[in-house]
Amino acid sequence: MNFLHHSYTLPQIDFEQLVIGVAAGLLSFAVIHGVLRLLCKRLGRLHPEDGRTTAAVLIEQTLSRTSNLAVIVICLLIGLGMVELPPAWQQRTHQLWFIVVGLQLALYADTIAVLATRRYFQRTSPNPDAPDSVAHSLIVWLMEALVWIVFVLALLSNLGINVTTFVASLGIGGIAVALAVQNILGDLVASMAIAIDKPFEVGDAITVNTTSGTVERVGLKTTRIRADSGEQVIMSNSDMLKNTVRNFKRMQQRRVQFSLKVNAVTAPDAAAGVPAMLKEVVAEQPGVRFDRAHLKTLDPDWLEYEVVYYVLDAGYVKFMDSQQAVLLAMMKRLEQMGISTSASVPHMIIDSAAVAETYRAADSDGASAMPPVGPFSGPRAAPPSPAGSAPRVPGAATSRP
């Protein structure tokens, strides 16, 4: 900062050099101002069909941030460049060049950062006219802060100030702050990641862990979800990114898979006609595309069929309407085909001759105990009446009709 301790005297300028410098400054102002106006005018007249692209809009809006004061100072410096100045004045002139040009470039960079970020969020948002989100504002603020911090550090370095210690101090302080508020910073970073990557947006129907609902707001630290049961669920942004998020709003079509179980005693010919019947039932429904239907499992209790089809409208109400129509039509067709969906019921078949032989052998033994009839042992029970039926006894067998 030695330049603050020096005093400067006005240089002696030759009149001829002064006139040349003034003329050069005025001519520079006219040229720069004219070129800027011409470019902005030409870019503003372009239409999308004439090749007006995003880059053209960005250049036009960036050039519109040109500072008139900066243009005047630049023209003055151009005029001073035509004059012979003492070395001390030349050094300060060079520093002024850096300040003015750096300030104007910082304005350009600030404008580009704001416009590019806004353009990105508008292009990826389903509602371009929606107000800026919190994450959008945060990203713009961070980019602007970065631009001006770099400019200020470069300016201080150009003026002869040692910024190395200052930058090191900022780094150490930043590490300490980051360790103290690491959870909050984690949520802030997660908020920016959600805003850029967009795994979900406001209005999307999502499921996170066991929570299902509609996203109401994505903030800097938390995301608010209106659950299907009515309450508002608040989750931190970092937790949202750590877990699997199922976004139903972006579903193009819904895949439906269900199983149909029919009685195991169904005749083979009738069972073979069930897949064709299921295909006809599904194909009759509007907005539904049949995929497949097959006999999946042959079980002693069931014959299990697997049916897969797609609902072309991802809405949940449409899915339930189609599912209901398919199930009701399937019930009618099964009834027409004489196929039951009830489980097979086991029957007990008793061999009367074997039972009678068993009791005659027991009576001939006299006082001998009757063989146990179940898991319990005890005295022999009296023979049942002819009209009665005995429980499980030797000679009984289990089968199906």
C-alpha positions in Angstrom: 0.0 0.0 0.0 2.9 2.3 -0.6 0.9 4.2 -3.3 -1.1 5.9 -0.4 2.1 7.6 0.9 3.1 9.2 -2.3 2.1 12.7 -3.5 1.8 13.4 -7.2 2.1 16.7 -9.1 0.2 17.4 -12.3 2.2 16.6 -15.3 3.1 19.2 -17.9 1.2 18.3 -21.0 1.9 19.7 -24.4 -1.1 21.4 -26.1 -0.8 19.4 -29.3 -0.7 16.1 -27.3 -3.7 17.3 -25.3 -5.7 18.0 -28.5 -4.8 14.5 -29.9 -5.7 12.9 -26.6 -9.1 14.6 -26.5 -9.8 13.7 -30.1 -8.8 10.1 -29.5 -11.1 9.9 -26.4 -14.1 11.4 -28.2 -13.6 9.2 -31.2 -13.3 6.1 -29.0 -16.5 7.0 -27.2 -18.3 7.4 -30.4 -17.0 4.1 -31.8 -17.7 2.1 -28.6 -21.1 3.6 -28.0 -22.1 3.1 -31.6 -20.9 -0.5 -31.8 -22.8 -1.4 -28.6 -26.0 0.2 -29.8 -25.8 -1.4 -33.2 -25.2 -4.9 -31.7 -28.1 -4.6 -29.2 -30.4 -3.3 -32.0 -29.5 -6.1 -34.4 -29.8 -8.8 -31.8 -33.1 -7.4 -30.6 -34.6 -7.5 -34.0 -33.9 -11.2 -34.5 -36.8 -13.6 -34.2 -36.7 -17.3 -33.4 -37.3 -18.2 -37.1 -34.5 -15.9 -38.1 -32.0 -17.7 -35.9 -32.5 -15.9 -32.6 -31.0 -18.4 -30.2 -30.4 -18.5 -26.5 -26.9 -17.3 -27.0 -28.1 -14.3 -28.9 -30.5 -13.4 -26.1 -27.8 -13.9 -23.6 -25.3 -11.6 -25.5 -28.0 -8.9 -26.0 -28.9 -8.8 -22.3 -25.3 -8.9 -21.2 -24.3 -6.0 -23.4 -27.2 -4.0 -22.1 -25.4 -4.1 -18.7 -22.5 -2.0 -20.1 -21.9 0.9 -17.8 -21.8 4.3 -19.4 -19.4 5.5 -16.7 -17.1 2.7 -17.5 -17.2 3.6 -21.2 -16.4 7.2 -20.4 -13.5 6.3 -18.2 -12.1 3.9 -20.8 -12.3 6.6 -23.4 -10.5 9.0 -21.1 -7.8 6.4 -20.5 -7.4 6.0 -24.3 -6.9 9.7 -24.6 -4.4 9.7 -21.8 -2.5 7.0 -23.6 -1.8 9.4 -26.4 -0.1 11.8 -24.0 3.4 11.4 -22.5 3.0 11.0 -18.8 5.5 10.6 -16.0 6.2 7.0 -14.9 4.3 7.4 -11.7 1.2 8.6 -13.6 1.6 5.8 -16.1 1.6 3.2 -13.3 -1.6 4.6 -11.8 -3.1 4.8 -15.3 -2.5 1.1 -15.7 -4.1 0.4 -12.4 -7.1 2.4 -13.3 -7.3 0.4 -16.6 -7.4 -2.8 -14.5 -10.1 -1.4 -12.2 -12.4 -0.2 -14.9 -12.1 -3.2 -17.2 -12.3 -5.6 -14.3 -15.4 -3.9 -13.0 -17.1 -4.1 -16.4 -16.1 -7.7 -16.8 -17.5 -8.5 -13.3 -20.8 -6.9 -14.3 -20.8 -9.0 -17.5 -20.0 -12.2 -15.5 -22.7 -11.3 -12.9 -25.3 -10.9 -15.7 -24.3 -14.1 -17.4 -24.5 -16.1 -14.2 -28.0 -14.8 -13.4 -29.4 -15.2 -16.9 -27.9 -18.6 -17.5 -29.2 -19.9 -14.1 -32.6 -18.5 -14.7 -32.7 -20.0 -18.2 -31.7 -23.4 -16.9 -34.4 -23.5 -14.3 -37.1 -22.2 -16.7 -36.2 -24.8 -19.3 -36.3 -27.7 -16.8 -39.4 -26.4 -14.9 -42.9 -27.6 -16.0 -44.2 -24.1 -15.3 -41.8 -21.4 -16.7 -43.8 -18.6 -15.2 -43.5 -20.0 -11.7 -41.7 -17.8 -9.2 -38.0 -18.5 -8.5 -37.5 -21.3 -6.0 -35.4 -21.0 -2.9 -32.6 -23.2 -4.4 -32.6 -21.1 -7.6 -32.1 -17.9 -5.5 -29.4 -19.6 -3.4 -27.4 -20.7 -6.5 -27.7 -17.2 -8.1 -26.5 -15.6 -4.9 -23.5 -18.0 -4.6 -22.4 -17.4 -8.2 -22.7 -13.6 -7.8 -20.8 -13.8 -4.5 -18.0 -15.8 -6.2 -17.7 -13.4 -9.1 -17.4 -10.3 -6.9 -15.0 -12.0 -4.4 -12.7 -12.9 -7.2 -12.8 -9.4 -8.6 -12.1 -7.8 -5.2 -9.2 -10.1 -4.5 -7.7 -9.4 -8.0 -8.2 -5.7 -7.4 -6.5 -5.7 -4.1 -3.6 -7.7 -5.5 -3.2 -5.3 -8.4 -3.0 -2.4 -6.0 -0.1 -4.0 -4.2 -1.9 -5.5 -1.3 -0.7 -9.0 -0.2 -3.9 -11.1 -0.2 -2.2 -14.4 0.5 -2.6 -14.2 4.2 -6.1 -12.9 3.9 -7.1 -15.8 1.7 -5.4 -18.3 4.1 -7.3 -16.8 7.0 -10.6 -17.1 5.1 -9.8 -20.7 4.3 -9.1 -21.6 8.0 -12.2 -19.7 9.1 -14.3 -21.4 6.5 -13.2 -24.9 7.6 -14.1 -24.1 11.2 -17.5 -22.8 10.2 -18.1 -25.8 8.0 -17.3 -28.2 10.8 -19.6 -26.4 13.2 -22.6 -26.3 10.8 -21.9 -29.4 8.7 -25.5 -30.7 9.0 -26.9 -27.4 7.8 -24.4 -27.2 5.0 -25.2 -30.8 4.0 -28.9 -29.8 3.7 -28.0 -26.7 1.7 -25.9 -28.8 -0.7 -28.7 -31.3 -1.0 -31.1 -28.5 -1.7 -29.0 -27.3 -4.6 -28.6 -30.9 -5.8 -32.4 -31.3 -5.8 -32.8 -28.0 -7.7 -30.2 -29.0 -10.4 -30.9 -32.7 -10.7 -34.6 -32.5 -10.1 -35.5 -36.0 -8.8 -38.8 -34.4 -7.9 -40.5 -31.1 -8.1 -43.3 -29.2 -6.3 -46.6 -31.0 -7.1 -45.1 -34.4 -7.8 -46.6 -37.5 -6.1 -43.7 -39.4 -4.5 -43.0 -42.1 -2.0 -40.0 -42.0 0.4 -39.6 -44.9 2.7 -43.1 -45.4 4.2 -44.3 -41.8 3.4 -46.5 -41.2 0.3 -47.8 -37.8 -0.7 -47.4 -34.7 -2.8 -44.4 -32.4 -2.6 -45.5 -28.9 -1.4 -42.2 -27.1 -1.0 -38.5 -27.7 -1.4 -36.7 -25.3 1.0 -33.0 -24.7 1.9 -33.0 -27.3 4.6 -36.2 -29.3 4.5 -38.8 -30.6 2.0 -42.4 -30.5 2.9 -44.7 -33.4 1.8 -48.5 -33.4 2.1 -49.2 -37.1 3.0 -52.1 -39.0 1.5 -53.6 -39.2 5.0 -53.7 -35.4 5.2 -50.8 -34.5 7.6 -47.7 -32.6 6.5 -44.5 -34.5 6.7 -41.2 -32.6 6.9 -38.0 -34.3 5.9 -34.4 -32.9 5.6 -33.1 -32.6 2.1 -30.1 -34.8 2.9 -32.4 -37.6 4.1 -34.4 -37.2 0.9 -31.4 -37.9 -1.2 -30.1 -40.8 0.9 -33.3 -42.7 0.4 -35.0 -44.1 -2.7 -37.6 -41.8 -4.0 -40.4 -43.1 -6.2 -41.9 -40.4 -8.4 -45.3 -41.4 -9.7 -46.0 -38.2 -11.6 -43.4 -39.0 -14.2 -44.9 -42.4 -14.8 -45.8 -42.8 -18.5 -47.8 -46.0 -18.1 -48.6 -48.3 -15.2 -47.7 -52.0 -15.2 -50.3 -54.2 -13.5 -49.5 -57.7 -12.4 -51.8 -60.0 -10.4 -52.5 -63.7 -9.8 -55.7 -65.6 -10.4 -56.2 -68.9 -8.4 -58.8 -71.4 -9.5 -59.9 -74.7 -8.1 -57.3 -77.5 -8.5 -59.9 -80.0 -9.7 -60.6 -77.9 -12.8 -60.6 -80.0 -16.0 -57.5 -79.7 -18.1 -59.4 -78.5 -21.2 -61.1 -75.8 -19.2 -57.8 -74.8 -17.5 -56.2 -74.5 -21.0 -58.8 -71.9 -22.0 -58.3 -69.6 -19.1 -55.3 -67.6 -20.6 -57.2 -66.9 -23.8 -60.2 -65.8 -21.8 -58.0 -63.5 -19.7 -56.5 -61.9 -22.8 -60.0 -61.2 -24.2 -61.1 -59.6 -20.9 -58.1 -57.3 -20.7 -58.1 -56.4 -24.4 -61.8 -55.3 -24.1 -60.9 -52.5 -21.7 -60.2 -49.0 -23.1 -56.7 -47.5 -22.5 -55.2 -50.9 -21.6 -52.6 -53.0 -23.4 -52.4 -56.7 -22.7 -49.0 -58.2 -22.2 -49.3 -61.9 -21.1 -51.3 -64.5 -19.2 -49.9 -67.9 -18.3 -50.5 -70.9 -15.9 -47.8 -70.3 -13.4 -48.2 -72.8 -10.6 -49.9 -76.2 -10.3 -50.5 -76.8 -6.6 -52.6 -79.4 -4.8 -54.9 -76.6 -3.6 -54.8 -74.2 -6.6 -54.1 -73.6 -10.2 -52.4 -70.2 -10.3 -52.4 -68.0 -13.3 -50.3 -64.8 -13.7 -51.7 -61.9 -15.7 -49.7 -58.8 -16.8 -51.1 -55.8 -18.6 -50.3 -52.0 -18.9 -52.6 -49.1 -18.2 -51.6 -46.4 -20.7 -52.8 -43.6 -18.4 -50.6 -43.4 -15.3 -53.4 -41.9 -13.2 -54.2 -43.9 -10.1 -58.0 -43.6 -10.5 -57.7 -44.8 -14.1 -55.7 -47.8 -12.8 -58.3 -48.7 -10.2 -61.2 -48.4 -12.7 -59.4 -50.7 -15.2 -58.6 -53.2 -12.5 -62.1 -53.3 -11.3 -63.5 -53.7 -14.8 -61.1 -56.6 -15.5 -61.9 -58.4 -12.2 -65.6 -58.1 -12.7 -65.5 -59.3 -16.3 -63.2 -62.1 -15.3 -65.6 -63.3 -12.6 -68.5 -63.4 -15.2 -66.4 -65.4 -17.7 -65.2 -67.9 -15.1 -68.8 -68.5 -14.0 -69.8 -69.1 -17.7 -67.0 -71.6 -18.1 -68.0 -73.4 -14.9 -64.7 -72.8 -13.1 -64.6 -72.1 -9.4 -62.1 -69.9 -7.6 -62.7 -71.6 -4.2 -60.0 -73.8 -2.8 -60.2 -77.6 -3.0 -61.8 -79.1 0.2 -60.4 -82.4 1.4 -62.9 -85.2 2.1 -62.8 -88.2 4.5 -63.6 -91.6 3.0 -64.3 -94.3 5.6 -64.1 -98.0 4.7 -67.0 -99.4 6.7 -65.8 -103.0 6.4 -62.4 -102.2 7.8 -64.0 -100.3 10.7 -66.3 -103.2 11.6 -63.4 -105.7 11.4 -61.4 -103.5 13.8 -64.1 -103.4 16.4 -64.8 -107.2 16.2 -61.1 -107.8 16.8 -61.2 -105.5 19.8 -64.3 -107.2 21.3 -62.8 -110.6 20.9 -59.8 -109.5 23.0 -62.1 -109.0 26.0 -60.6 -106.5 28.4 -57.9 -105.4 26.1 -57.7 -101.7 25.4 -58.8 -100.3 22.1 -56.0 -98.9 20.0 -55.6 -95.1 20.5 -57.6 -93.1 18.1 -55.5 -89.9 18.2 -52.6 -88.4 20.0 -54.3 -89.1 23.4 -54.4 -92.5 25.1 -57.1 -93.6 27.5 -59.7 -96.3 28.2 -61.5 -97.8 25.3 -64.5 -95.9 24.1 -67.8 -97.5 23.5 -68.5 -98.6 19.9 -70.5 -96.0 18.0 -74.0 -96.5 16.9 -74.5 -97.8 13.3 -75.9 -94.4 12.4 -72.9 -92.6 13.7 -69.5 -92.0 12.0 -66.2 -92.6 13.8 -63.3 -90.1 13.9 -60.0 -91.0 12.4 -59.6 -94.8 12.8 -57.4 -97.4 11.2 -58.5 -98.1 7.7 -59.5 -94.4 7.0 -57.9 -92.6 4.0 -57.8 -89.0 2.8 -58.5 -88.2 -0.8 -60.2 -85.7 -3.1 -63.2 -86.1 -5.3 
